[in-house]
């Protein structure tokens, strides 16, 4: 490269990680929508959890992934620090306000799970948002949920057997990767294809591929 070329080639623009008003609005909308999804999954996923756990204690974790999807979707759409945490937390609050059997612990779970998902996006410096990172984000939320349940509540999981906790962790990781990560990534792609995310990089990427 010549000196003249180096002088005339513009440097790549730095990514702006500050939140815009549209980011705040979309985070709130996503949180409410996913909170409604959580509420519906309380019935379906709860039944699946119970059936799987009855089959093999700890295997109920295979149904948990949908409850982790808020952080994945928030991070994939908004792509800024705190997005995964905020969307998962809002969704948990909505689920609690509508009504469920877990009460305020829903919000605490949402906080921890959102942090788990957020950590993965942060590790990639909010620059990678493919299906692999989405799956890893789901796994991050799952591991955070496992740690939280290990110590929280009147009957924490550390009182249960090593076998139970190992099976539960494995089931959570699989569910987090698939139901939260892969399904979350596919949902964002589907939403972007409608044009609803035209003001976000996720929407522009899908349009460029078409």
Phi, psi and omega in degrees: 000132180280164180297323181292323179295317180299325182285332184263347179281119182290143177288146179299138182292137178289142179289137178269112181264007177282144181286137172264169177299319181295328177296317180296315181297313182293323177300318179294316180296314178299318180299317179294314181298317181288329174299321176294322175298317178302316181300316177294322181289340176303327179276306183293306181295324179297318178294318179296318178302311182298318181293316181293322180290328177291326179291311178215111181308126182103336183286349177302338178301343180295342182264357190281338189309321181297328177289351180256358192286339182299315180296321179296310182295317179301316180292321181291325184278307189274326171060038179222155181306131178093348185295316180298315180297312184298313183293317178297320181291316178299317180299319179295320179296317178298316179300320178293317183293324177295322177124123173208177186279350186264344177059224187294338179296339175300318181292318178297319177297316180299321179298312182293315181294321177298321178295322179297316177293319181300321182301321181293314178299322179294321179299330177265014175058028179055039180238346182240130185219028178281184184294328179293314178295322177299315179296318178296324177296319175298321177295319178301317178295322181294316179295321177298319178297319180297315179296317180300312183287341177297328187239347188266147170096177182285341179226069183296154186291344178293345176281347181267176187288159175299322180299314179301311184293326178292315178295318181297317179298314179299317179294320178297317182297315179297313181295319179297317181294317186272302186287323178272310186286296184293313180296320177299317179297317179295322178294319178296318178299317180295318179295319180296325182293341178278348183093358183291341181250032185297338180267009181235154180301326180300322179287320181293325179296318180294320179297322180293334180280337183284000000 
